[in-house]
Amino acid sequence: MIAIGSGGLTGKGYLEGTQTKGGFVPEQNTDYIFTTVGEEWGFLGCTLVIILFVILFLRIISLAERQKTKFSRVYGYCVASYLFIHFFVNIAMLIKLFLQ
């Protein structure tokens, strides 16, 4: 949460994050990748990442809507739901919306 907050509005710059370079963020290239984005690119970068994910979810749902069989539609909805749940829980955990 400190790393995300230290990024401010526009961030510190690419590879210039003090929390992530200092080793204070564990597993920053896997589970905590959003903290790296938040520190280096700031609020604007986080917003861009969230917008891109929302576009991905909407694209998957629109592709699922166009399927002819019921199984294909349900499968598409399940893929979108699976990705959304992981996306939401990961970000909610990092900003302490869900306590660990």
Kinemage of the C-alpha trace (Angstrom):
@kinemage 1
@onewidth
@group {chain A} dominant
@subgroup {mainchain}
@vectorlist {calphas} color= white
{ca met a 1} P 0.000 0.000 0.000
{ca ile a 2} L 2.933 2.318 0.677
{ca ala a 3} L 4.418 1.585 -2.729
{ca ile a 4} L 1.163 2.362 -4.524
{ca gly a 5} L 0.677 5.560 -2.513
{ca ser a 6} L 4.221 6.762 -3.081
{ca gly a 7} L 3.621 6.842 -6.834
{ca gly a 8} L 1.290 9.810 -6.574
{ca leu a 9} L -0.555 10.997 -9.676
{ca thr a 10} L 2.046 10.364 -12.366
{ca gly a 11} L 4.495 8.035 -10.628
{ca lys a 12} L 8.243 8.121 -10.152
{ca gly a 13} L 9.178 6.912 -13.611
{ca tyr a 14} L 10.115 3.644 -15.234
{ca leu a 15} L 12.413 1.579 -12.948
{ca glu a 16} L 12.658 4.468 -10.464
{ca gly a 17} L 10.456 3.098 -7.675
{ca thr a 18} L 12.168 3.274 -4.298
{ca gln a 19} L 9.963 0.664 -2.594
{ca thr a 20} L 10.242 -1.861 -5.403
{ca lys a 21} L 13.959 -1.333 -6.054
{ca gly a 22} L 14.718 -1.445 -2.332
{ca gly a 23} L 13.258 -4.928 -1.991
{ca phe a 24} L 10.402 -3.873 0.295
{ca val a 25} L 7.810 -5.425 -2.025
{ca pro a 26} L 7.967 -9.239 -2.047
{ca glu a 27} L 7.351 -11.091 -5.325
{ca gln a 28} L 6.893 -7.869 -7.262
{ca asn a 29} L 7.102 -9.544 -10.648
{ca thr a 30} L 4.258 -11.994 -9.894
{ca asp a 31} L 1.623 -11.334 -7.211
{ca tyr a 32} L 2.552 -7.733 -6.493
{ca ile a 33} L 2.993 -6.485 -10.059
{ca phe a 34} L 0.238 -3.902 -9.539
{ca thr a 35} L 2.282 -2.246 -6.774
{ca thr a 36} L 5.156 -1.825 -9.218
{ca val a 37} L 2.809 -0.235 -11.760
{ca gly a 38} L 1.350 2.022 -9.052
{ca glu a 39} L 4.724 3.233 -7.871
{ca glu a 40} L 6.373 3.705 -11.249
{ca trp a 41} L 3.383 4.992 -13.260
{ca gly a 42} L 1.199 6.405 -10.479
{ca phe a 43} L -2.553 6.796 -10.425
{ca leu a 44} L -2.712 7.373 -14.168
{ca gly a 45} L -0.848 4.153 -14.907
{ca cys a 46} L -3.063 2.177 -12.526
{ca thr a 47} L -6.141 3.649 -14.149
{ca leu a 48} L -4.819 2.704 -17.587
{ca val a 49} L -4.190 -0.899 -16.473
{ca ile a 50} L -7.682 -1.156 -14.992
{ca ile a 51} L -9.246 0.295 -18.158
{ca leu a 52} L -7.351 -2.207 -20.310
{ca phe a 53} L -8.571 -5.078 -18.152
{ca val a 54} L -12.163 -3.815 -18.328
{ca ile a 55} L -11.862 -3.676 -22.124
{ca leu a 56} L -10.566 -7.267 -22.078
{ca phe a 57} L -13.492 -8.413 -19.910
{ca leu a 58} L -16.035 -6.645 -22.112
{ca arg a 59} L -14.452 -8.129 -25.224
{ca ile a 60} L -14.646 -11.651 -23.791
{ca ile a 61} L -18.280 -11.118 -22.797
{ca ser a 62} L -19.186 -9.732 -26.221
{ca leu a 63} L -17.526 -12.745 -27.875
{ca ala a 64} L -19.456 -15.041 -25.545
{ca glu a 65} L -22.719 -13.300 -26.470
{ca arg a 66} L -22.160 -14.043 -30.168
{ca gln a 67} L -21.718 -17.794 -29.725
{ca lys a 68} L -24.368 -20.081 -31.172
{ca thr a 69} L -24.377 -22.850 -28.582
{ca lys a 70} L -25.349 -22.436 -24.972
{ca phe a 71} L -22.211 -24.262 -23.801
{ca ser a 72} L -19.945 -21.809 -25.653
{ca arg a 73} L -21.737 -18.816 -24.142
{ca val a 74} L -21.508 -20.216 -20.620
{ca tyr a 75} L -17.860 -21.117 -21.163
{ca gly a 76} L -17.113 -17.547 -22.278
{ca tyr a 77} L -18.875 -16.120 -19.241
{ca cys a 78} L -16.905 -18.473 -17.000
{ca val a 79} L -13.602 -17.354 -18.529
{ca ala a 80} L -14.540 -13.695 -18.028
{ca ser a 81} L -15.680 -14.375 -14.446
{ca tyr a 82} L -12.532 -16.324 -13.622
{ca leu a 83} L -10.258 -13.549 -14.868
{ca phe a 84} L -12.319 -10.826 -13.182
{ca ile a 85} L -12.312 -12.548 -9.787
{ca his a 86} L -8.535 -12.962 -9.850
{ca phe a 87} L -8.056 -9.381 -11.033
{ca phe a 88} L -10.398 -7.945 -8.397
{ca val a 89} L -9.090 -9.999 -5.466
{ca asn a 90} L -5.453 -9.237 -6.341
{ca ile a 91} L -5.974 -5.474 -6.512
{ca ala a 92} L -8.319 -5.435 -3.505
{ca met a 93} L -5.712 -7.291 -1.452
{ca leu a 94} L -2.954 -4.871 -2.453
{ca ile a 95} L -4.883 -1.729 -1.552
{ca lys a 96} L -6.127 -3.372 1.685
{ca leu a 97} L -9.760 -3.402 0.603
{ca phe a 98} L -9.688 -7.077 1.616
{ca leu a 99} L -7.637 -7.634 4.720
{ca gln a 100} L -5.261 -10.560 4.700
